[in-house]
Amino acid sequence: MAVRFFRSKDAPPPEPDDTLQISGAIVAPSDGPSPVQLVDAGHAAHGLGVVRDQYARKVRKSPTIRMVPSSLMVEGRRLRFAVSDNADAHGPDGPGSPPVWAVNIHGYFAGGGMYWRESARLAEQMGWRVINPSLPGFGGSDPLEWQDVSMESLANQIMAIVHKVDAGPAVLLGHSMGGAVAVQFAHDHPRRTLGVIYRDGVSTPAWKERNGIIPTLLSPILPDVAPMVDMIAAVVFDLPDLAIGRMYSTVRAVLPDMRQNIRTMSQTLPVGSMLMGVDQRSEVRHLVAQQIPILNEWGCFDRITPGHTASEFAAIARSPVLWVPGGHSWMLARPQGQADILTHLARGREFMAQVEARWRQLSPREYTLRAVN
């Protein structure tokens, strides 16, 4: 090996060697630190340590990019968010072109921190700058006044963060309630939107139609209570899906925001009440008319927003359903999934081609010319 375990004080220091032979394989400098760098960093210079580092980077695909938490004041309320630290990111035309931004919008009773693992992987593999907002009342952000709660107000909070970080046009990833917020943002600000990745969302009213066995049994005797009971059962049955994957990491990612949300549960009830009345079918048709790319993804075992909701949205958005293995919150348990969809599946690559075309259309002309030159 390039560095011995023991060396005398008089022995000359080893020559810097940026390649390492492990079981007949050459590890290039770009694949990880050299043995000399490992020693300087205080790590044992042995093959097992290097293999472990390679496993974390190549097999588990642990990202090196991190989400940096921040906040801003909006009308006297603190709004929390995080931004990926890849400040040197650039757009599809290479260095000198502005990066593709993305906003990862969480669902109800969640927060931006729950999606940090996914956003870090998107920043690492897609080259995006990613923003994770925590909407008012969730994830430590101060709630809105009850009379101010509306889908337009939530979309305005996203715009405030976009202005704060000086982001360009963005891809909007919206999960559950976040899907409706993403639709509203794209409707209100089409020139700030590169595309919408709509994931198990609640923009259309079909999700409130509960057709399972519980409503069938309870509706004759408790017609007003049956839908709520079925919704609670759907949430409970969705929880085991979170255990499929790296459960310990998932729990660590979910708990902080969940604790915050439990403390402010009473203050977010108006948001839940608003969601029960959401109907954005006209807004979705407007996005189609504006030719904004839409990728419609759905967990195939989702009982919170069932399959007929996916079909309803697909018909209105003219975007076929891309079924994903998992339940309502599949991206929390398997944060690598979204990047894999965009890089490996035909529908995902088609969406990315449309996003890049729209990015070139909306990006400032001087940047694209500079990148080409």
C-alpha positions as CSV (number, residue, x, y, z in Angstrom):
1,M,0.0,0.0,0.0
2,A,1.1,3.6,-0.5
3,V,1.3,4.3,3.3
4,R,2.7,1.9,5.9
5,F,1.0,1.4,9.3
6,F,4.3,2.1,11.2
7,R,7.3,4.2,10.2
8,S,10.3,5.3,12.2
9,K,10.9,8.9,13.0
10,D,13.9,8.9,10.6
11,A,12.1,7.4,7.7
12,P,11.4,9.8,4.9
13,P,7.7,10.8,4.4
14,P,6.0,8.8,1.7
15,E,5.8,10.2,-1.8
16,P,2.3,11.6,-2.5
17,D,0.4,8.9,-4.4
18,D,-3.0,9.7,-5.7
19,T,-3.9,6.2,-6.8
20,L,-4.3,3.2,-4.6
21,Q,-4.3,-0.5,-5.5
22,I,-7.0,-2.5,-3.8
23,S,-7.5,-6.1,-4.7
24,G,-6.3,-5.4,-8.2
25,A,-8.4,-2.4,-8.8
26,I,-7.2,1.2,-9.3
27,V,-9.0,3.9,-7.5
28,A,-8.6,7.2,-9.4
29,P,-8.0,10.5,-7.5
30,S,-11.5,11.7,-8.5
31,D,-13.0,8.7,-6.7
32,G,-11.9,9.7,-3.2
33,P,-9.0,10.8,-1.0
34,S,-5.6,9.3,-1.4
35,P,-4.0,7.3,1.5
36,V,-1.8,10.3,2.3
37,Q,-4.9,12.5,2.5
38,L,-6.5,10.0,4.8
39,V,-3.5,10.0,7.1
40,D,-3.4,13.8,7.2
41,A,-7.1,13.8,8.1
42,G,-6.5,11.4,11.0
43,H,-8.1,8.4,9.3
44,A,-6.4,5.0,9.3
45,A,-4.7,4.4,6.0
46,H,-6.0,0.9,5.3
47,G,-8.0,-0.6,2.4
48,L,-11.1,-1.2,4.5
49,G,-11.5,2.6,5.3
50,V,-11.1,3.5,1.7
51,V,-13.6,0.8,0.6
52,R,-16.0,2.1,3.2
53,D,-15.7,5.7,1.8
54,Q,-16.2,4.4,-1.7
55,Y,-19.2,2.4,-0.6
56,A,-20.8,5.5,0.9
57,R,-20.2,7.6,-2.2
58,K,-20.8,5.1,-5.0
59,V,-23.3,2.5,-3.6
60,R,-25.3,4.4,-1.0
61,K,-24.9,7.6,-3.1
62,S,-24.6,9.7,0.0
63,P,-24.4,13.3,-1.2
64,T,-21.6,15.7,-0.5
65,I,-23.9,18.7,-0.9
66,R,-25.7,19.9,2.2
67,M,-28.8,21.9,2.8
68,V,-28.1,25.1,4.7
69,P,-30.9,26.3,6.9
70,S,-31.9,30.0,6.9
71,S,-34.9,32.2,7.5
72,L,-36.5,35.6,6.6
73,M,-39.1,37.8,8.1
74,V,-42.3,38.3,6.1
75,E,-44.7,40.8,7.6
76,G,-43.4,40.2,11.1
77,R,-43.5,36.4,10.7
78,R,-40.5,34.1,10.6
79,L,-40.4,31.9,7.5
80,R,-37.8,29.1,7.5
81,F,-36.2,27.5,4.5
82,A,-33.0,25.8,3.4
83,V,-30.8,26.1,0.3
84,S,-28.3,23.6,-1.1
85,D,-24.7,24.8,-0.7
86,N,-23.6,24.1,-4.3
87,A,-23.1,27.8,-5.0
88,D,-20.9,26.9,-8.0
89,A,-23.7,25.1,-9.8
90,H,-24.3,26.1,-13.5
91,G,-27.0,25.5,-16.1
92,P,-27.2,23.0,-18.9
93,D,-25.0,25.1,-21.1
94,G,-22.0,24.8,-18.8
95,P,-20.0,27.2,-16.7
96,G,-21.1,30.8,-17.0
97,S,-24.8,29.9,-17.4
98,P,-27.2,30.4,-14.6
99,P,-28.2,27.2,-12.6
100,V,-31.5,25.4,-12.8
101,W,-33.3,26.1,-9.5
102,A,-35.8,23.8,-7.9
103,V,-38.2,24.3,-5.0
104,N,-39.2,21.2,-3.0
105,I,-42.6,21.9,-1.4
106,H,-43.7,19.7,1.5
107,G,-47.1,18.2,2.3
108,Y,-49.5,18.8,5.2
109,F,-48.1,18.1,8.7
110,A,-44.6,18.0,7.2
111,G,-41.8,20.5,6.9
112,G,-38.9,21.4,4.6
113,G,-36.4,19.4,6.7
114,M,-38.1,16.1,6.0
115,Y,-37.1,16.5,2.4
116,W,-33.5,17.5,2.9
117,R,-32.1,14.1,2.0
118,E,-34.0,14.1,-1.3
119,S,-33.0,17.7,-2.2
120,A,-29.4,17.1,-1.4
121,R,-29.4,14.1,-3.9
122,L,-31.2,16.2,-6.5
123,A,-28.6,19.0,-6.1
124,E,-25.8,16.4,-6.4
125,Q,-27.0,14.4,-9.3
126,M,-29.0,17.0,-11.3
127,G,-26.8,19.9,-10.7
128,W,-29.7,22.0,-9.4
129,R,-29.7,24.6,-6.7
130,V,-32.6,23.4,-4.4
131,I,-34.7,25.3,-2.0
132,N,-36.7,23.6,0.8
133,P,-39.3,26.0,2.3
134,S,-41.2,25.3,5.5
135,L,-44.6,26.8,4.8
136,P,-46.3,29.0,7.5
137,G,-47.2,26.9,10.6
138,F,-45.0,24.0,9.6
139,G,-41.4,23.1,10.3
140,G,-40.8,26.0,12.7
141,S,-42.2,28.7,10.5
142,D,-44.7,31.1,12.1
143,P,-48.3,30.5,11.1
144,L,-50.5,32.8,9.1
145,E,-53.5,34.6,10.6
146,W,-56.6,32.5,10.1
147,Q,-58.2,35.0,7.8
148,D,-55.0,35.1,5.7
149,V,-54.9,31.4,5.0
150,S,-55.3,30.7,1.3
151,M,-53.5,28.9,-1.5
152,E,-52.5,32.2,-3.0
153,S,-50.9,33.2,0.3
154,L,-48.9,30.0,0.5
155,A,-47.7,30.6,-3.0
156,N,-46.7,34.1,-2.1
157,Q,-44.5,32.7,0.7
158,I,-42.6,30.7,-1.9
159,M,-42.1,33.8,-4.0
160,A,-40.7,35.6,-1.0
161,I,-38.1,32.9,-0.5
162,V,-37.3,32.9,-4.2
163,H,-36.7,36.6,-4.1
164,K,-34.6,36.3,-0.9
165,V,-32.1,33.9,-2.5
166,D,-32.2,35.6,-5.9
167,A,-33.3,32.4,-7.6
168,G,-34.1,32.2,-11.3
169,P,-36.9,30.2,-12.9
170,A,-37.4,27.0,-11.0
171,V,-38.7,23.5,-11.2
172,L,-41.4,23.0,-8.6
173,L,-41.6,19.7,-6.8
174,G,-44.9,19.5,-4.9
175,H,-45.9,16.6,-2.6
176,S,-49.5,16.3,-1.4
177,M,-50.5,19.8,-0.2
178,G,-47.3,21.0,-1.8
179,G,-48.6,19.9,-5.1
180,A,-51.4,22.3,-4.8
181,V,-49.1,25.1,-3.8
182,A,-46.8,24.3,-6.8
183,V,-49.8,24.5,-9.1
184,Q,-50.8,27.9,-7.6
185,F,-47.3,29.2,-7.9
186,A,-47.0,28.1,-11.5
187,H,-50.4,29.6,-12.3
188,D,-49.5,33.0,-10.7
189,H,-45.9,33.1,-11.9
190,P,-45.6,31.2,-15.2
191,R,-42.4,32.9,-16.2
192,R,-40.7,31.9,-12.9
193,T,-41.7,28.3,-13.5
194,L,-39.6,25.7,-15.5
195,G,-41.9,22.8,-14.8
196,V,-44.0,21.1,-12.2
197,I,-43.3,17.7,-10.7
198,Y,-46.7,16.9,-9.1
199,R,-46.5,14.1,-6.6
200,D,-49.6,12.6,-4.9
201,G,-51.2,16.0,-4.9
202,V,-54.6,17.4,-3.8
203,S,-55.3,20.0,-6.5
204,T,-58.3,18.2,-7.8
205,P,-61.3,17.2,-5.6
206,A,-61.4,13.5,-6.3
207,W,-59.0,12.8,-3.3
208,K,-61.9,13.7,-0.9
209,E,-64.1,10.9,-2.3
210,R,-63.5,8.0,0.0
211,N,-64.6,4.7,-1.6
212,G,-62.9,2.1,0.6
213,I,-64.4,-0.5,2.9
214,I,-64.5,1.8,5.9
215,P,-66.7,4.5,4.2
216,T,-68.9,1.7,2.8
217,L,-69.6,0.3,6.3
218,L,-69.9,3.6,8.2
219,S,-71.7,5.8,5.7
220,P,-75.2,4.4,6.3
221,I,-74.9,5.1,10.1
222,L,-72.3,7.9,10.3
223,P,-72.2,9.6,7.0
224,D,-70.3,12.7,8.2
225,V,-67.7,10.8,10.2
226,A,-67.0,8.0,7.7
227,P,-64.7,10.1,5.4
228,M,-62.6,11.3,8.3
229,V,-62.2,7.8,9.8
230,D,-61.1,6.5,6.4
231,M,-58.6,9.3,6.1
232,I,-57.1,8.5,9.5
233,A,-57.0,4.8,8.6
234,A,-55.2,5.7,5.3
235,V,-52.5,7.6,7.2
236,V,-52.0,4.7,9.6
237,F,-51.7,2.2,6.7
238,D,-49.3,4.4,4.9
239,L,-46.8,4.5,7.8
240,P,-45.2,1.1,7.2
241,D,-44.0,2.3,3.8
242,L,-41.7,4.7,5.6
243,A,-39.9,1.6,7.1
244,I,-38.9,0.4,3.6
245,G,-35.4,1.9,3.1
246,R,-33.0,3.3,5.6
247,M,-35.5,3.5,8.4
248,Y,-33.1,5.0,11.0
249,S,-32.2,7.8,8.6
250,T,-35.8,8.4,7.7
251,V,-36.9,8.7,11.3
252,R,-34.0,11.1,12.0
253,A,-35.1,13.2,9.0
254,V,-38.8,13.2,9.9
255,L,-38.8,13.7,13.7
256,P,-37.6,17.3,14.1
257,D,-40.3,18.8,11.9
258,M,-42.9,16.5,13.3
259,R,-42.1,17.7,16.8
260,Q,-42.5,21.3,15.7
261,N,-45.8,20.6,13.9
262,I,-47.3,18.9,17.0
263,R,-46.6,22.1,19.0
264,T,-48.4,24.2,16.4
265,M,-51.1,21.7,15.4
266,S,-54.0,24.0,16.5
267,Q,-52.6,26.9,14.4
268,T,-52.5,24.8,11.2
269,L,-56.1,23.6,11.4
270,P,-57.2,26.4,9.1
271,V,-54.8,25.1,6.4
272,G,-56.4,21.7,6.7
273,S,-59.8,23.2,6.4
274,M,-58.8,25.1,3.3
275,L,-57.4,22.0,1.7
276,M,-60.8,20.3,2.0
277,G,-62.2,23.1,-0.3
278,V,-59.4,23.2,-2.9
279,D,-60.4,22.8,-6.5
280,Q,-57.6,23.8,-8.9
281,R,-58.9,22.2,-12.1
282,S,-59.1,25.6,-13.9
283,E,-55.5,26.4,-12.7
284,V,-54.2,23.1,-14.0
285,R,-55.9,23.7,-17.4
286,H,-54.2,27.1,-17.4
287,L,-50.8,25.5,-17.0
288,V,-51.5,23.2,-19.9
289,A,-52.4,26.2,-22.0
290,Q,-49.2,27.9,-21.0
291,Q,-47.3,24.7,-22.1
292,I,-45.6,24.4,-18.7
293,P,-44.1,20.9,-18.4
294,I,-45.9,18.7,-15.9
295,L,-44.6,15.3,-14.6
296,N,-47.4,13.5,-12.8
297,E,-46.1,10.9,-10.2
298,W,-48.0,8.8,-7.8
299,G,-47.3,6.1,-5.2
300,C,-49.0,3.0,-6.4
301,F,-50.1,2.0,-2.8
302,D,-51.2,5.5,-1.9
303,R,-54.5,5.4,0.1
304,I,-54.5,9.1,1.2
305,T,-54.8,10.4,-2.3
306,P,-56.1,7.2,-4.0
307,G,-55.6,6.1,-7.6
308,H,-58.7,7.7,-9.0
309,T,-57.3,11.1,-7.9
310,A,-54.2,10.4,-10.0
311,S,-56.4,9.5,-13.0
312,E,-58.5,12.7,-12.6
313,F,-55.4,14.9,-12.5
314,A,-53.8,13.1,-15.5
315,A,-56.9,13.7,-17.6
316,I,-56.9,17.4,-16.8
317,A,-53.1,18.0,-17.0
318,R,-52.8,15.7,-20.1
319,S,-49.9,14.0,-18.3
320,P,-50.1,10.2,-17.9
321,V,-49.6,8.9,-14.4
322,L,-46.1,7.7,-13.6
323,W,-46.6,5.1,-10.9
324,V,-43.9,4.8,-8.3
325,P,-43.4,1.9,-5.9
326,G,-44.6,3.0,-2.5
327,G,-47.3,4.8,-0.6
328,H,-48.2,8.5,-0.2
329,S,-44.8,9.6,1.1
330,W,-42.5,7.3,-1.0
331,M,-39.9,10.1,-1.4
332,L,-39.3,10.4,2.3
333,A,-38.4,6.7,2.7
334,R,-36.5,6.5,-0.5
335,P,-35.0,9.9,-1.2
336,Q,-32.9,8.6,-4.2
337,G,-36.1,7.8,-6.1
338,Q,-36.8,11.2,-7.6
339,A,-33.3,11.6,-9.1
340,D,-33.5,8.1,-10.5
341,I,-36.9,8.9,-12.2
342,L,-35.4,12.0,-13.9
343,T,-32.2,10.3,-15.0
344,H,-33.2,6.7,-15.9
345,L,-36.9,6.6,-16.9
346,A,-38.1,7.7,-20.4
347,R,-40.8,10.0,-19.0
348,G,-38.4,11.6,-16.6
349,R,-35.8,12.3,-19.3
350,E,-38.6,13.7,-21.6
351,F,-39.6,16.0,-18.8
352,M,-36.0,17.1,-18.3
353,A,-35.6,17.9,-22.0
354,Q,-38.7,20.1,-21.8
355,V,-37.4,21.8,-18.7
356,E,-34.0,22.6,-20.4
357,A,-35.8,24.0,-23.4
358,R,-37.9,26.2,-21.2
359,W,-34.8,27.2,-19.2
360,R,-33.1,28.4,-22.4
361,Q,-36.3,30.3,-23.3
362,L,-36.6,32.1,-19.9
363,S,-32.9,32.5,-19.0
364,P,-31.4,36.0,-19.6
365,R,-30.1,36.2,-23.2
366,E,-26.6,37.5,-22.2
367,Y,-26.0,34.4,-20.0
368,T,-26.8,31.9,-22.7
369,L,-24.7,33.8,-25.3
370,R,-21.8,33.9,-22.8
371,A,-22.0,30.2,-22.2
372,V,-22.1,29.4,-25.9
373,N,-19.1,31.6,-26.6
